Amino acid sequence: MDKNLQKPKILKVETVARSRLFNVESVDLEFSNGVQRVYERMRPSEREAVMIVPIIGDDLLLIREYAVGIEEYELGFPKGLIDPGEGILEAADRELMEEVGYGARHFDILSKLTMAPSYFSSKMNIVIAKDLYPRSLEGDEPEPLPQVRWPIARMMELLEQPDFCEARNVSALFLAYRFLHP
């Protein structure tokens, strides 16, 4: 990071819209050169999320989940919010059990990603899960999530699938590929 950069001064923050899930804030900023701007963002949250790249045998384990924003089913990796008081790996194991019916005996944390940081404070922890064993927990999904096994040997071919296009999934795929093929 450039040591000469100085963060803008926050002059005012106010809520401009609120829904059941979202709280939009207007943020008045003054930059170090005196220029003032008004930005909008989702209210920052301390909660992080986890995305798990499960490996079962020689395959990746993916799910198909409905994405209301694009009104389509999306192929991707299991994911979810980290509950208060829960660690990254505890959340990864719980989400695996809820979404795919497996627990894992081994995890590797690959990275922590941001998503549209100009608007969101969200952080997604990307984790590989290995040595899976059957174990289910009831989750909050409204319908069962179909599972798709994809050969690790052909993992980069997922990029050619029209329903595998969500940026966090693509990032997780590249991180997993680098981890598995050093």
C-alpha positions in Angstrom: 0.0 0.0 0.0 1.2 3.5 -0.8 2.4 5.1 2.4 1.5 8.6 1.1 -2.2 7.8 0.8 -4.3 9.4 3.4 -7.8 8.1 4.1 -10.6 10.6 3.4 -12.3 12.2 6.4 -15.9 11.0 7.0 -18.0 14.1 7.5 -21.4 12.5 7.9 -23.1 9.1 7.6 -26.9 8.7 7.4 -29.3 5.9 6.5 -31.1 6.7 3.2 -32.9 3.4 2.7 -33.7 0.3 4.7 -35.3 -3.1 4.0 -35.5 -6.3 5.9 -32.0 -7.3 4.7 -30.3 -4.1 3.6 -29.4 -0.8 5.1 -28.1 1.8 2.6 -26.0 4.6 3.9 -25.0 7.9 2.4 -21.4 8.8 3.4 -20.1 12.4 3.0 -16.3 12.3 2.5 -13.5 14.9 2.3 -10.3 13.8 0.6 -6.9 15.0 1.6 -6.9 17.4 -1.4 -10.1 19.1 -0.1 -12.4 17.5 -2.6 -15.7 16.4 -1.1 -17.9 13.6 -2.4 -21.0 11.7 -1.3 -20.9 7.9 -1.7 -23.5 5.3 -0.9 -22.7 1.9 0.6 -24.4 -0.9 2.5 -24.0 -0.4 6.2 -20.8 -2.2 7.3 -21.2 -5.5 9.1 -18.6 -7.3 11.2 -20.0 -10.7 10.1 -17.9 -12.6 7.5 -18.9 -15.5 5.3 -17.2 -18.7 4.2 -17.1 -20.5 0.9 -16.0 -24.1 0.9 -14.4 -26.0 -1.9 -15.1 -29.6 -0.9 -13.0 -32.4 -2.3 -14.4 -35.9 -2.3 -12.1 -38.5 -3.9 -10.9 -37.1 -7.2 -13.8 -34.7 -7.5 -14.9 -31.2 -6.4 -18.4 -31.2 -4.8 -20.6 -28.3 -6.0 -24.2 -27.4 -5.6 -26.9 -25.8 -7.7 -28.7 -23.0 -5.8 -31.4 -20.5 -6.9 -30.1 -17.0 -7.1 -33.0 -14.6 -7.0 -30.9 -11.6 -8.2 -30.4 -13.2 -11.6 -33.5 -15.4 -11.4 -31.5 -18.5 -12.3 -29.9 -21.6 -10.7 -26.2 -21.1 -10.2 -23.6 -23.8 -10.0 -21.1 -23.1 -7.2 -19.5 -24.1 -4.0 -21.3 -24.3 -0.6 -21.2 -21.0 1.3 -22.8 -19.1 4.2 -22.5 -16.6 7.0 -20.2 -17.2 10.0 -22.4 -17.2 13.1 -21.5 -15.0 16.0 -18.9 -16.7 18.2 -18.1 -19.2 15.4 -14.7 -19.6 13.8 -14.0 -19.8 10.1 -13.5 -23.6 10.1 -16.4 -24.3 12.4 -18.6 -22.3 10.0 -17.2 -24.2 7.0 -17.9 -27.5 8.6 -21.4 -26.5 9.6 -22.2 -25.1 6.2 -21.0 -28.3 4.6 -23.2 -30.4 6.8 -26.2 -28.2 6.1 -25.8 -27.8 2.3 -24.2 -31.1 1.1 -24.6 -33.5 4.0 -20.9 -34.0 4.7 -18.5 -32.9 7.5 -14.8 -32.6 6.9 -11.8 -33.7 8.9 -9.3 -31.4 7.3 -9.5 -27.8 6.1 -7.1 -25.3 4.5 -7.8 -21.6 4.5 -6.9 -20.2 1.1 -7.8 -16.5 1.2 -10.1 -13.8 2.4 -11.8 -11.9 -0.4 -13.8 -8.7 -0.6 -16.8 -8.2 -2.9 -17.4 -4.8 -4.5 -15.5 -3.0 -1.6 -16.7 0.4 -2.8 -20.2 -0.6 -1.7 -19.9 -3.6 0.7 -17.8 -4.4 3.7 -18.4 -8.1 3.1 -15.5 -10.6 3.5 -15.6 -14.1 2.2 -13.2 -16.7 3.5 -12.3 -19.3 0.9 -11.6 -22.8 2.4 -10.7 -26.2 1.0 -12.3 -29.2 2.8 -10.9 -32.7 2.5 -11.4 -36.1 4.1 -15.2 -35.8 4.0 -17.6 -38.0 5.9 -21.4 -38.3 5.8 -23.1 -36.0 8.4 -26.1 -33.8 7.9 -27.5 -30.8 9.7 -30.7 -29.0 8.9 -30.0 -25.8 7.1 -32.1 -22.8 6.1 -32.3 -23.6 2.4 -35.9 -23.6 1.1 -35.3 -26.7 -1.1 -32.7 -29.5 -1.3 -29.6 -28.4 -3.1 -28.6 -30.7 -6.0 -25.0 -31.8 -5.9 -22.7 -32.0 -8.8 -19.4 -33.8 -8.7 -16.7 -32.4 -11.0 -13.4 -34.1 -11.7 -10.4 -32.2 -10.2 -8.5 -33.1 -13.4 -11.0 -31.0 -15.4 -11.6 -28.3 -12.7 -10.8 -25.4 -15.0 -13.4 -26.5 -17.5 -16.0 -25.2 -15.0 -15.2 -21.8 -16.4 -16.9 -23.0 -19.6 -20.2 -23.8 -17.8 -22.8 -21.0 -18.4 -24.2 -21.4 -14.8 -20.7 -21.2 -13.1 -20.1 -17.5 -13.4 -20.5 -15.9 -10.0 -17.3 -14.0 -9.2 -16.7 -15.5 -5.8 -17.0 -19.0 -7.2 -14.6 -18.2 -10.0 -12.1 -16.8 -7.5 -12.4 -19.8 -5.3 -11.8 -22.1 -8.3 -8.6 -20.3 -9.2 -7.4 -20.3 -5.6 -8.2 -24.0 -5.3 -6.4 -24.7 -8.5 -3.3 -22.9 -7.4 -3.4 -24.8 -4.0 -3.9 -28.2 -5.7 -1.4 -27.6 -8.5 1.6 -25.8 -6.9 
